[in-house]
Amino acid sequence: MKVLLLTGLGALFFAYYWDDNFDPASLQGARVLLTGASAGVGEELAYHYARLGSHLVLTAHTEALLQKVVGNCRKLGAPKVFYIAADMASPETPENVVQFALDKLGGLDYLVLNHIGGVPAGTRARTPQATRWLMQVNFLSYVQLTSRALPSLTDSKGSLVVVSSLLGRVPTSFSTPYSAAKFALDSFFGSLRRELDVQDVNVAITMCVLGLRDRASATEAVRGVTRVKAAPGPKAALAVIRGGATRAAGVFYPWRFHLLCLLRRWLPRPRAWFIRQDLNVTAAAAA
């Protein structure tokens, strides 16, 4: 019975995600500020937007990597591509990044928040210093970028696309500060969506719940700790773009993450068992 129920739910989710009325032409000429654009899902997001004819401002920490992505976006047909290297650990940086984008593009239709700061998984990552740094990069900078960009997005009736993680919905072991930042994102943007709705502000917020990022820094941070495979960057990026363009409230990639979130309260013991299957507890505790 349980197998049939899960199969039925899976079929419903599959049908839902494919029936999303995505129109690629809607992104032609769209003004997009994309953070974390130098590698992994962020790099693939930049390439998809470039192919679709969007005007881009890309930002990430490493300028050399950004320059490579910018060059590839131009080859793929992006009408306008600008970049600004930025360290989101600095409290002054987020507002400067948005102002740069507004100056270059004249406004924004999409703010795509994708950057992450990672610390190695394990008990040593719970220090106050590491937690403070991680909250600035993975949460407070998102708030600052959103606050500065919101007036322009309000004018354009645009969209906020927030790339988050399953760890912002389902807590797991040995990821305490990272999960805290992701849960904070989910709460902040969930509350903001309600505020905008009651104020009749036509700005969409799309929360994207992804698995392990397909980039070297993410996989290296959890090497030997988790057995979970990284999500393919191009496919995950396309799911994010489709969700943002259709103004969906949420995107889950892989789709089974939606089921896991729904089952979180219904079946707490099986959930804990499944998580243990993907976790090398001995390695994490020793980190």
BANU-503596 format. One line per 10 residues: their letters; for each residue z, y, x of N, C-alpha, C. Coordinates in pm, whole numbers, plus 50000, padded with zeros to 5 digits. Last residue first. Layout:
! BANU-503596
a> Z/Y/X/Z/Y/X/Z/Y/X  ...
! end
This chain:
! BANU-503596
aaaaatvnld> 51191/51487/53578/51118/51606/53619/51210/51726/53635  51325/51275/53471/51340/51296/53617/51273/51424/53664  51246/51275/53211/51385/51304/53239/51408/51333/53387  50976/51197/53238/51011/51330/53187/51154/51367/53224  50995/50933/53335/50931/51036/53417/50969/51175/53372  51125/50810/53114/51183/50807/53249/51125/50917/53337  50947/50843/52898/51079/50908/52896/51140/50914/53036  50645/50903/52835/50710/50831/52944/50847/50894/52966  50514/50890/52514/50600/50961/52607/50658/50867/52710  50389/50773/52303/50306/50861/52385/50385/50927/52496
qrifwarprp> 50587/50636/52171/50477/50557/52227/50390/50640/52320  50750/50832/52068/50796/50759/52187/50683/50679/52251  50606/50904/51842/50614/50998/51954/50656/50926/52081  50649/50681/51677/50515/50710/51725/50518/50804/51845  50928/50708/51631/50876/50589/51700/50738/50616/51757  50938/50944/51491/51003/50937/51620/50952/50818/51701  50801/50857/51260/50747/50965/51343/50808/50960/51482  50973/50660/51154/50844/50620/51210/50783/50728/51298  51184/50851/51086/51204/50744/51184/51071/50690/51238  51082/51034/50891/51129/51080/51022/51142/50970/51126
lwrrllcllh> 50882/51064/50663/50910/50944/50740/50960/50980/50880  50882/51322/50547/50883/51202/50463/50931/51080/50540  50864/51514/50740/50989/51502/50665/50998/51374/50584  50609/51451/50853/50725/51486/50937/50857/51467/50865  50380/51412/50718/50472/51301/50722/50602/51333/50795  50243/51647/50767/50288/51618/50631/50393/51508/50627  50190/51616/51038/50274/51726/50994/50328/51702/50853  50020/51393/51030/50147/51384/51101/50243/51494/51059  49803/51501/50890/49881/51393/50832/50017/51382/50898  49715/51680/51083/49759/51731/50953/49844/51626/50882
frwpyfvgaa> 49634/51518/51287/49755/51598/51308/49807/51654/51177  49390/51414/51219/49508/51332/51189/49639/51407/51212  49196/51584/51317/49241/51603/51179/49367/51525/51148  49279/51694/51658/49210/51609/51560/49273/51619/51420  49302/51983/51472/49210/51903/51551/49288/51827/51657  49324/52178/51190/49391/52073/51264/49286/51992/51340  49366/52502/51068/49272/52408/51129/49355/52307/51207  49432/52714/50784/49473/52626/50892/49360/52537/50940  49308/52895/50616/49446/52920/50654/49489/52836/50773  48975/53011/50687/49067/52904/50648/49209/52939/50692
rtaggrival> 48754/53173/50720/48882/53234/50682/48981/53130/50628  48528/53082/50829/48544/53056/50685/48677/53107/50631  48569/53152/51094/48455/53210/51022/48466/53191/50872  48793/52994/51165/48801/53140/51165/48691/53204/51082  48686/52733/51138/48801/52776/51060/48813/52927/51051  48476/52739/51327/48448/52715/51186/48562/52763/51098  48628/52779/51561/48532/52880/51517/48497/52863/51370  48778/52540/51573/48846/52669/51567/48751/52776/51512  48573/52352/51599/48662/52346/51483/48735/52478/51463  48472/52428/51847/48388/52444/51728/48472/52438/51601
aakpgpaakv> 48687/52356/52012/48647/52497/52001/48563/52520/51877  48685/52078/51986/48802/52153/51940/48765/52300/51920  48436/52027/52106/48459/51992/51966/48578/52068/51909  48471/52125/52374/48366/52177/52286/48390/52148/52139  48713/51975/52470/48706/52120/52455/48598/52168/52360  48875/51697/52334/48750/51748/52394/48732/51896/52366  49224/51679/52399/49118/51696/52300/48993/51748/52368  49365/51437/52624/49331/51575/52591/49218/51578/52488  49581/51171/52521/49456/51217/52581/49425/51359/52534  49918/51089/52596/49822/51148/52502/49699/51196/52578
rtvgrvaeta> 50119/51003/52749/49999/50920/52751/49892/50975/52657  50324/51216/52953/50267/51176/52825/50144/51090/52845  50399/51213/53225/50500/51229/53120/50449/51182/52985  50191/51204/53403/50295/51104/53416/50402/51109/53309  50133/51546/53357/50089/51423/53424/50207/51328/53444  50171/51785/53240/50232/51670/53173/50188/51537/53237  50040/51966/53402/50179/51994/53366/50248/51873/53305  49779/51873/53409/49861/51858/53528/50008/51876/53495  49681/51948/53161/49697/51805/53190/49784/51782/53312  49686/52229/53188/49760/52163/53082/49784/52016/53115
sardrlglvc> 49522/52282/53407/49661/52326/53411/49745/52255/53306  49267/52177/53330/49342/52119/53442/49489/52156/53438  49216/52109/52981/49203/52195/53099/49300/52146/53205  49227/52058/52690/49137/51993/52785/49111/52088/52902  49556/52044/52553/49439/52120/52593/49359/52047/52700  49665/51819/52306/49672/51857/52447/49544/51927/52489  49564/51947/51983/49635/51855/52069/49641/51908/52211  49614/52229/51763/49535/52144/51851/49625/52049/51929  49599/52414/51490/49691/52318/51552/49608/52218/51632  49553/52743/51414/49483/52624/51463/49580/52535/51539
mtiavnvdqv> 49558/52961/51148/49642/52893/51247/49575/52762/51285  49412/53253/51058/49383/53111/51070/49468/53053/51183  49423/53514/50840/49494/53454/50953/49470/53304/50950  49228/53796/50736/49258/53653/50731/49334/53610/50856  49289/54088/50572/49276/54032/50707/49319/53886/50699  49308/54291/50354/49213/54181/50361/49186/54141/50507  49602/54368/50200/49528/54391/50325/49440/54269/50348  49785/54371/49989/49640/54372/49962/49559/54414/50085  50045/54325/50037/50000/54463/50058/49850/54479/50033  50066/54056/50008/50132/54138/49906/50093/54285/49919
dlerrlsgff> 49916/53981/50239/49872/53943/50105/49935/54033/49998  50064/54069/50454/49931/54125/50433/49883/54098/50291  50291/53903/50418/50302/54049/50413/50167/54114/50384  50181/53647/50457/50239/53683/50327/50251/53834/50312  50105/53667/50726/50004/53639/50623/50055/53678/50485  50353/53703/50849/50256/53813/50848/50149/53791/50743  50461/53446/50819/50523/53560/50750/50427/53678/50741  50284/53306/50984/50300/53267/50845/50361/53380/50763  50324/53433/51225/50195/53455/51159/50198/53404/51015  50595/53354/51276/50553/53495/51276/50425/53514/51196
sdlafkaasy> 50591/53071/51263/50673/53149/51170/50626/53293/51161  50413/53008/51470/50387/52960/51335/50466/53041/51232  50540/53127/51693/50407/53170/51649/50381/53131/51504  50774/52972/51704/50783/53116/51677/50649/53171/51630  50668/52727/51776/50731/52740/51645/50744/52887/51606  50587/52802/52035/50487/52764/51936/50543/52769/51794  50832/52853/52162/50732/52959/52152/50628/52928/52045  50951/52600/52141/51016/52717/52082/50915/52830/52062  50780/52441/52293/50788/52420/52149/50850/52541/52079  50846/52550/52546/50708/52555/52496/50706/52539/52344
ptsfstpvrg> 51118/52491/52576/51074/52630/52565/50933/52644/52511  51106/52186/52547/51190/52277/52468/51139/52421/52463  50999/51942/52599/50907/52055/52587/50978/52172/52519  51141/51700/52581/51105/51753/52711/50997/51862/52704  51025/51564/52265/51118/51570/52378/51055/51638/52499  50908/51771/51994/50915/51647/52069/51002/51668/52192  50848/51900/51665/50916/51906/51795/50918/51770/51862  50571/51996/51506/50650/51874/51523/50718/51879/51660  50463/52252/51522/50491/52194/51391/50585/52074/51400  50413/52316/51778/50463/52422/51693/50493/52377/51552
llssvvvlsg> 50297/52095/51884/50438/52117/51918/50496/52239/51848  50033/52124/51820/50113/52034/51736/50261/52054/51762  49957/52472/51869/49974/52335/51915/50050/52253/51813  49719/52736/51836/49854/52690/51864/49851/52543/51901  49532/53010/51816/49523/52873/51865/49662/52830/51910  49457/53214/51558/49567/53183/51650/49559/53036/51689  49265/53472/51458/49258/53328/51482/49358/53295/51591  49224/53713/51219/49310/53672/51330/49302/53521/51341  48945/53900/51101/49022/53776/51106/49103/53766/51234  48868/54192/50897/48843/54089/50995/48940/53972/50990
ksdtlsplar> 48801/54433/50776/48834/54315/50695/48812/54189/50778  48782/54652/50935/48665/54564/50930/48682/54445/50836  49035/54768/50904/48915/54845/50872/48793/54756/50853  49195/54559/51000/49208/54602/50861/49084/54679/50817  49123/54555/51266/49090/54439/51183/49101/54472/51035  49236/54801/51342/49090/54782/51349/49047/54663/51263  49514/54749/51297/49444/54858/51227/49292/54842/51228  49559/54518/51472/49561/54507/51327/49495/54625/51254  49583/54543/51747/49450/54518/51691/49445/54527/51539  49855/54580/51795/49760/54683/51840/49624/54667/51774
stlqvyslfn> 49964/54346/51686/50007/54478/51637/49907/54587/51674  49838/54146/51843/49815/54155/51699/49849/54294/51646  49944/54194/52097/49800/54200/52076/49768/54219/51928  50219/54150/52040/50172/54280/52087/50022/54296/52065  50223/53879/51965/50270/53981/51871/50216/54119/51911  50133/53765/52201/50055/53745/52079/50093/53852/51975  50341/53831/52371/50211/53892/52396/50118/53875/52275  50546/53667/52263/50554/53813/52251/50420/53882/52277  50434/53393/52318/50472/53446/52187/50465/53599/52181  50354/53323/52572/50309/53240/52461/50348/53291/52323
vqmlwrtaqp> 50468/53518/52747/50326/53483/52754/50279/53417/52624  50738/53537/52666/50656/53657/52680/50507/53621/52673  50820/53271/52673/50821/53341/52545/50738/53469/52551  50802/53218/52948/50714/53148/52855/50709/53218/52719  51004/53379/53052/50865/53401/53093/50769/53340/52991  51229/53262/52928/51198/53404/52907/51052/53433/52940  51217/53000/53031/51205/53023/52887/51167/53168/52858  51261/53043/53304/51136/52983/53259/51112/53008/53111  51522/53154/53290/51411/53229/53348/51276/53175/53301  51680/52950/53174/51660/53077/53104/51542/53156/53158
trartgapvg> 51525/52623/53197/51605/52730/53255/51581/52860/53177  51383/52400/53118/51468/52467/53018/51551/52580/53077  51247/52258/53305/51174/52367/53242/51258/52445/53143  51397/52044/53378/51409/52164/53460/51337/52283/53399  51321/51838/53206/51446/51907/53180/51459/52035/53261  50965/51860/53129/51084/51800/53187/51207/51886/53165  50643/51976/53219/50730/51911/53121/50850/51849/53191  50589/52288/53382/50591/52142/53387/50687/52084/53284  50461/52541/53165/50557/52501/53268/50559/52350/53269  50195/52768/53082/50258/52637/53079/50359/52620/53190
gihnlvlydl> 50073/52998/52864/50142/52984/52991/50219/52854/52987  49760/53053/52707/49888/52983/52716/49942/52995/52858  49538/53217/52477/49596/53201/52610/49730/53126/52602  49426/53272/52230/49414/53136/52281/49488/53113/52412  49334/53448/51962/49446/53437/52056/49457/53292/52102  49090/53649/51865/49113/53506/51885/49214/53489/51998  49005/53870/51633/49098/53859/51745/49135/53712/51757  48709/53998/51501/48789/53879/51528/48879/53904/51648  48616/54254/51481/48605/54170/51363/48690/54044/51376  48694/54575/51609/48707/54430/51618/48687/54366/51482
gglkdlafqv> 48539/54854/51786/48620/54794/51679/48622/54644/51697  48387/54922/52001/48396/55017/51891/48477/54967/51773  48367/54777/52233/48298/54726/52115/48300/54821/51996  48509/54922/52430/48380/54861/52462/48300/54824/52338  48742/55015/52304/48655/55110/52373/48516/55052/52395  48850/54774/52215/48811/54876/52118/48716/54977/52180  48904/54649/52462/48809/54591/52368/48760/54693/52266  49098/54827/52567/48973/54803/52640/48866/54747/52545  49300/54788/52377/49236/54919/52389/49103/54908/52463  49369/54522/52431/49310/54557/52302/49239/54692/52309
vneptepsam> 49472/54554/52693/49359/54465/52668/49291/54501/52536  49690/54722/52654/49578/54768/52737/49453/54684/52713  49857/54557/52507/49803/54677/52443/49684/54730/52522  49916/54352/52707/49846/54324/52581/49785/54447/52514  50055/54476/52942/49916/54429/52944/49852/54413/52807  50320/54536/52948/50226/54647/52927/50083/54599/52905  50459/54300/53008/50469/54356/52873/50370/54469/52844  50306/54039/53178/50344/54180/53190/50348/54243/53051  50202/53800/53115/50346/53802/53145/50397/53944/53161  49932/53823/53097/50007/53843/52974/50158/53835/52995
daaiyfvkpa> 49725/53976/53305/49841/53888/53314/49930/53914/53194  49369/53993/53306/49498/54041/53255/49605/53933/53268  49044/54115/53342/49146/54023/53393/49283/54078/53357  48805/54158/53107/48917/54228/53169/49018/54123/53213  48456/54185/53024/48576/54109/53058/48681/54200/53118  48184/54167/52789/48269/54241/52882/48390/54155/52915  47870/54131/52660/47985/54057/52711/48058/54144/52812  47630/54133/52404/47722/54213/52486/47837/54125/52530  47472/53918/52312/47415/54053/52325/47498/54144/52416  47444/53597/52453/47538/53696/52398/47482/53837/52418
glkrcngvvk> 47283/53392/52560/47228/53486/52463/47323/53585/52402  47347/53232/52770/47342/53167/52639/47298/53263/52528  47367/53410/52978/47255/53316/52979/47237/53249/52843  47608/53529/52904/47485/53609/52904/47362/53519/52903  47782/53316/52948/47765/53370/52812/47637/53453/52803  47769/53289/53227/47717/53182/53141/47694/53231/52998  47895/53529/53304/47757/53502/53343/47693/53394/53257  48151/53483/53195/48070/53595/53148/47923/53572/53181  48236/53268/53352/48217/53249/53209/48130/53361/53151  48251/53394/53604/48162/53280/53585/48132/53260/53437
qllaethatl> 48447/53587/53554/48312/53629/53590/48211/53517/53571  48671/53422/53511/48617/53503/53402/48473/53545/53431  48715/53327/53768/48676/53234/53662/48616/53308/53544  48789/53568/53894/48673/53492/53942/48623/53393/53835  49024/53651/53758/48899/53727/53746/48777/53646/53788  49259/53493/53570/49185/53481/53696/49048/53545/53683  49365/53532/53309/49441/53573/53427/49356/53583/53552  49144/53678/53064/49222/53567/53118/49287/53618/53246  48914/53779/52811/49024/53808/52903/49093/53678/52943  48618/53924/52683/48691/53805/52728/48802/53847/52823
vlhsglrayh> 48450/54046/52418/48538/54088/52527/48626/53968/52559  48122/54015/52278/48245/53957/52329/48317/54047/52429  47931/53968/51991/47963/54062/52099/48104/54031/52148  47747/53667/51907/47860/53760/51893/47870/53853/52013  47552/53465/51893/47513/53606/51896/47624/53706/51878  47603/53201/51921/47592/53250/51784/47563/53400/51778  47637/53169/52192/47520/53108/52129/47495/53163/51990  47887/53302/52213/47767/53356/52279/47640/53300/52215  48058/53128/52076/48036/53263/52024/47911/53325/52084  48040/52909/52256/47997/52897/52116/47969/53035/52056
yaleegvgas> 48150/53023/52487/48012/52975/52488/47958/52959/52346  48414/53080/52407/48326/53187/52454/48180/53145/52447  48506/52821/52353/48498/52920/52246/48402/53032/52284  48506/52718/52613/48411/52665/52516/48397/52756/52394  48716/52870/52719/48582/52879/52777/48477/52829/52679  48925/52776/52553/48887/52916/52554/48748/52938/52611  48949/52505/52619/48903/52541/52485/48857/52687/52482  48889/52548/52970/48928/52465/52857/48868/52510/52725  48886/52894/53086/48883/52749/53105/48916/52679/52974  48895/53167/53026/48841/53125/53156/48828/52975/53174
agtllvragq> 49012/53291/52809/48870/53255/52801/48814/53193/52927  49247/53398/52697/49247/53265/52757/49109/53206/52768  49115/53574/52408/49206/53560/52522/49204/53416/52573  48859/53764/52278/48905/53628/52300/48993/53623/52424  48735/53967/52036/48823/53969/52153/48885/53832/52165  48423/54030/51895/48527/53930/51918/48603/53961/52046  48219/54129/51643/48290/54182/51761/48418/54100/51781  47910/53984/51541/48055/53999/51523/48120/54042/51654  47643/53926/51581/47684/54066/51588/47833/54089/51567  47676/53640/51393/47581/53719/51471/47620/53867/51464
lsapdfnddw> 47837/53507/51222/47897/53548/51350/47800/53627/51437  47689/53427/51010/47792/53527/50984/47855/53579/51113  47529/53219/51088/47471/53354/51093/47575/53463/51071  47677/52987/51032/47671/53039/51169/47618/53181/51180  47881/52934/50778/47750/52996/50798/47744/53054/50939  48058/52681/50619/48042/52754/50744/47899/52803/50758  48170/52543/50401/48078/52655/50379/48061/52742/50504  48318/52312/50429/48386/52438/50456/48296/52560/50445  48338/52017/50418/48291/52102/50308/48354/52240/50322  48467/51893/50622/48322/51902/50631/48263/51990/50522
yyafflaglg> 48732/51899/50548/48692/51971/50669/48541/51981/50683  48733/51742/50313/48772/51883/50310/48716/51959/50430  48666/51487/50400/48576/51557/50308/48605/51706/50307  48893/51438/50558/48760/51436/50618/48662/51513/50531  49096/51443/50367/49093/51545/50471/48956/51552/50536  49021/51216/50216/49027/51348/50154/49021/51459/50257  49048/51014/50406/48917/51040/50347/48912/51178/50282  49326/51025/50450/49233/51053/50558/49095/51088/50507  49422/50942/50202/49449/51078/50248/49353/51118/50358  49329/50676/50209/49283/50770/50107/49305/50914/50147
tlllvkm> 49473/50577/50427/49327/50577/50431/49270/50675/50330  49734/50602/50330/49693/50679/50448/49542/50687/50459  49717/50419/50114/49751/50560/50092/49705/50646/50208  49661/50179/50244/49565/50234/50148/49590/50382/50123  49898/50152/50392/49770/50162/50461/49664/50223/50369  50086/50125/50188/50093/50242/50276/49961/50263/50349  50000/49878/50083/50000/50000/50000/50000/50126/50086
! end
